[in-house]
């Protein structure tokens, strides 16, 4: 059977002798002399440094180590990079290792701990994660792979609201830090935005806790139920009256800025503000009067017909080299529907029109109400709004089997909407005209 051979030199161990010793497929040679066959391993004991030994495997691999009794147990401490050491270098390394052992250090455990810490570091465990670092790590490990459509917007929202906390270690964040952010959001009239930022941050922190990236959740002691009750957005039912819509639209038209354009297109198409703000040139066909949404809140492709009025507004937007979005900031950046700029623009239009208590999303609800009053079929309105299939077609069964796209009906609806709003903006009383939906195939 394969066996281990221990060689103890009778004299002084030399490098020249070690150079003559070799193993070839379990056969031990010393120069040209055959010493033994069927050998699994050879251990050569040093003559000068007690405990130092050279181990040679059956395939010829070499390693140096110190064999020593520690705390009543025989231990073997491998010398790092031993296969590259000469005899003299191995002796010097062995003496240093013996000194460390005499001082109570355990190099083997230290290397094992270093490897463990390096592995944890690669996993992100044990690192002093900052708030911004955790948000980005969540995006890379969770939101990105899951294809969360709104993650970039949410990330920007969290980092904007908690910008003062971004460089802080997450575990150093206190209740006082968080309350300062929430109170500031409430003071500037953006308590809903503050609540959503806290909600998104708590999602990130809960994930970080589950991954052992942090040992405490800084939001754990907050009275979340009370904060939600005070700051959460209430379900709105605001529908602008014909007079209010007319006055507000005239305020929009008096402003040539990008926020006015976004709000007008949102009102003319009955689409969500964020989706209009994110409209890209590559998704718009002005010749056909169509806007194709590859992604949206409903998580399905959606084709929005554009009235001639909406086409004119979109066509008037400047085209900048390298800018993909139709509506962009002066620097070419993407518009954020939760930014303070939208709030300030809305406040300006409220002052100009003397229409108060409205929000941009009320334009979508008002547009749906106008179409309903014009006796547009509910299924067409729901299809234009891109609501759920069941809501739009009456039942889950209808949603599955009725695949009619209502393209013609939706186009008639947006043209009716444009005509109605234009009449209100001119100061007249718009007449609601009933339209007859085309018969589905």
N, C-alpha and C positions, 0 to 999 in steps of 0.2 A: 504493500500500500504506500501511497505518497507519504513522505515523512519530512519532519523538520530536522535540520542539522545545525548544531551550535558549534562554532569554531572559536576556540580560545587560544590565541597565539602564546607559545611558550616563552617567546622573547618580546621585543618591542614591535608593536604593529606599525607597519610603514605603508606609505602611499604606493611604493613600487610593488609591494606584495599584493595590495588591494587591486592594483591595475591588472594583475595577472589572473585574478579570480573572476570567473564568469559562469553564468547559468544559461544553458541552451536547452529548451524544451524538457526541463526537469533533470538535466545532466549537469553536474557540478565539475568544473575544470579549474585547475591551478596551473596556468601556463599551458603546456602541452600534456600535463598529467591529468588523467581521469580520476577524480576523487570519489564520486558516488553517482548512482543513477536513481531514477524514480524519486526525485527530491521535489517536495512542494515548496520549501522555503529554507533559506540559509540565514542564520543570524551570526554575525561576526562581532565578538566582544572586543572593546578597545582595551589596550593595555595601560593607557595613561589616565584617562578620565573614567572614574568609576560610574557604571551605569550606562555609558555611551555605547550604542550598538548600531551596526549597519545591517539592515534587512534587505535580502535579495530574493525576489520571487522567482518562480519557475520560468517566467518569461524574461527575466533579467532586469526587472524594474528595481531601483534602489531607493531606500529612504533611511534617514538617520533619526534616531530617537533616544530619549533618556528613559531608562527603566528604573523606577525608584519607589520605595515604600513610603506612602503618605497617609497619615492618620490610620495606620494599621493595615492599609490595603496596598497591594502592589499595583502601581499605575505605570502606564507607558505614555510619555509625552512626545509626540512627533515634533521634530524640528521643521519649521516651514521651509519649503523649497529645498529640502534635503537632497534630492536627486542631483542637484547642481553643485553641491558643496564638495570641496576637497576634504581630506582628512583633517588638515590643520584648521580649515574654516569650521568644520563640524565640531571640533574640540572647543574652539572659542565660543561657538553658539551654545554648546552644551554647558559650559561654565556660566554663561549669562543666564541660561534657563535654570540652572541649579541655584544661582543667587536669588532669582525671582521666587523659586519655591521656598527657599529659606526665609524670605521676607513675607511669606504667606500668600503670595499671588498664585493663581492657577491659570497659566497661559492657555491651556486647552479650553477651560470654561470661558475665558475672555474671548477667544476666537469664536466659540460657539455662540456667545451672546452677540458678538459683532455681526455674525451671519444672520442671526435672528432679527436684530434691529434693522439690518439692511433690507431683509425681506419685508418687515413691517413698514419700513419707509417706502418701499416700492408700492405697497398697498395703501399708503397714506396714513397708516396707524402710527401714533406717537409723534406726529408732526404738529407743531403749533399752528393749526389752520386759522387763517384770517376769515372774516365774513365773506369777503370777495372771493377768496380761494375756494371756500366751500360751495359758493354759488356756481362758480365755473366748473368745479369738479362734478357737481350734480348734473350740470348741463352736458358734460362730456360722458359721464357714466350712465345717466338715466334718460334725461330729456332728449338728447341727440339720438341715441340708439332706438328710443321708443317713437321717434318721429313726431314729437310734440310740436304742433304747428305754431303755437303761440309762445314758445319758450323764449325766443330772443326778445320779444316785447316784454315778457314777464321779467326776464333778467334785467333789462334796462330799467324797468319800473322799480324793482327791489333796490338796485344799486343807486338809483336816483334818490329814492326816499331815505335810504340808509347810507348816504354818501359819507357822512361823518364817521360811520362805524366800519367802513370797508377795510381800512388797514388794521383794525383791532383783531387780536386773537379772539375767536368766537367764544371761548370759555371765559374771557375777561369782560365780556359784555354784561352789564348789570340791568336791573329793572329801570334804574334811573336813565340809562342810555336810551332804552326803548321808549319810555314814557316821553322823553324829550322829543323824539321823532314823531310820535303819535300826536302830542299836543301841538307841535308845529304844523302838522297836516290839518288839524282841526282849526287852528287859528287862521290859516289862509283859505279856509273854505273847501279843503280837499280831504275831508275825513274819510270819504269812501275810498279814495286812492290810498290813504294811509292804512286803512283796514286791509285792502287787497295786498299791499306790500307786506304787511305782517303775516297775512295768510300764506303767501308764497314763501316767505322766509321760514315759517314754521315747517313747511313741507321739506325744505332743504335740510333744516336742522334735525328733523325726525329721521330722515334718511342717513344723515351723518352719525346719529346716535346708533342706528341699527348696524352701521358698518364699523362701529367702534373708532371713528375718526375723532370724536369728542366724547368726554365723559359726563358732560352736563349740558342740558338744553337751556340756554339763557332765557327762553320765553316760558319755561315750565311754570314759574310762579305768578305769571300774569293772570288776572281775572278775565280769561278769554271770553266767557259768556257775556259779561258786562260790556267788554269792549265791543264785541260784535253787535250787541243790542244798541249801543250808542253810535257806532260808526258805520254799520252795514247799510248798504244801499236799500232803500225801500222800493217796493214794486211801484213803478210809476204808471199812471193812467192818463197822463196829460195829453190832450189832443188840442192842437191849436185851432182856434175859431177861424172862419174865413177872413175876418178883419185882421186878426193877429198874424195869420200867415201872409196876407198881402203886405202889411207893414214890415214884417220881418224880411220878406223877400226883397222889398225895395231897399232895405238896409244892406242886404247882401250885394245887390247889384250896384250899389253906390261905392262898393269897395272892390278894387281890382286885385286884391291880395289872394294868396293861395288858399287861405283858410275859408274865405268866402266861396271860392270855387269848389272846394271839397264839400262844404255844407250844401251848396246848390245841387251838385251831382247826387249827393246822398238823398236829398229830398225828391229829385226827379226820377231816381231809380228805385227808391224804397230799400236801399241796401244799407248794411251796417257801416257806421262811420269808419271803423278801423279798416274794413275791406276797401272802402273807397280811397282812404288815405294811402293804402298800400298798392293801389292800381299800378300796373306796369305797362309800358308801351308795347311790349311784346304780346300782351294779352288783349289788346284793343285793336279792332278792325273798324276804323272810322268810315271806310267806304261802305261796309255792310251795316254799320250802326250796331256793332256787337261788342260786348265785353265778356271774355271767357275767364272765369275764375277757376284756376286749377286747384286751389285750396281755399278753404274758408272755415268758419266756425262749425258749419254743418258737416264738414269732412267729406265732401263729395263735389265733383266738378259741377259748375253752374254757369249757364249762359244767360247774360243779362242784356236784353235789347236796349238800345240807347235811342232816345228821341232826338229829333234834329236839334233841339235846344241843348241837350246834354252833349251831343257831338260837338257843337260850337264851343262850349265851355272847355271841353277837353282839348280840342284842336288849338285853342288859344294859349295853352300852357307852353312855356319855353322848352325847347329840346336841347339838353346839354350833353356834350360828349361824355360818354362813360356813365351817365346817370340813367338807370333803368326805370325809375318810378316817374309816373306822369306828374304827380304832385310832390314837390320836394322843397326843402328849405333853401334859403338864398345860397347856402354853401353846397347844395346838391344832396343833402342828407335826407333820410327817410323821415316822414312825419310820424309822430307818436300821438295817437288819439288821447292818451292820458297826460300829455305834456301841459305845462302851464300856458303855453301859447294858445291852445284851443280854448282854455278857460277864459283867457284874457280877450280873445277875439269874440267869444260868445257874449262876454260882459259888454264889450263895445257895441255889438249889434243890439243888445237889450236896451242900452242907453239911447241909441239912435232911433230905434223903432218904438221905444216905450212899451215893449212886450217883455214882461218879466216872468220869472218862474218856469222857464222852459229849459230844456237840455237838448243837445244835438240828436239824441236818440228819439226825441219826440217827433222829429221830422219823419222818421220811418213809420211811427204809429199813425201820424196824421195822414201820410200818403195812403196807408192801408185803409184808413177810415174813409177817405175821399173815394177810393175805388169801390168800397162796399156800398156807399151811398149812391154810386153810379150803377149799382146792380151788377157789377162785375162778379162772376161766379167765384165763390169762396176758394174753389180749387185753383183757380188762376191766380188769385191774390197770394195764396200760400206758396204756389210755385214761384211766383216772382220774389216773395220774401225768402225763399229757399228754406222754409221750415221743414220739419220732419215729414217723411212720406206718408205716415199714417194720418198726421194732422191735415196734410194737404189733400188727401184723397178719401178721407172718411173712415178708413179702417186699415188695419194691417194687411188684410187680404187685398183690398183695393190698391194699397201701396205696392204690393208684390206684383200684381198682375196688370195694373194700369200703367203702361210705360209711355203713354202719350206725353210729349214734351211741352205742349201748349205754347209753341214758339209764336204763332200768329196771335193768339189771344194775349200773350204777355206784351207783345209789341203794341197791340191796340191799347192795352192798359197804360203803358208808359206815355204814349202819345196823348191819350185822354188826360193823364196827370199833368203833362207839360202845358196843354191848352188851358186846363183849369187854373193852374198856378199863375200862368202868364196873365190870364184875365183878372185874377185877384190882385196881382202886382200892379196892373194898370189902373187899379182903383175901381173897377167895375164889380158887379156881382156875377160871379161865374155861374153859368148854367150847367147843371149836371146832366150829361147826355148818356142815356143807357146804350150800351153796345151789346150786340148779339154775338156770343162766342161761336167760333167755328165748330162744326161738328167733328168730333174725334174720329180718327180712322178706326 
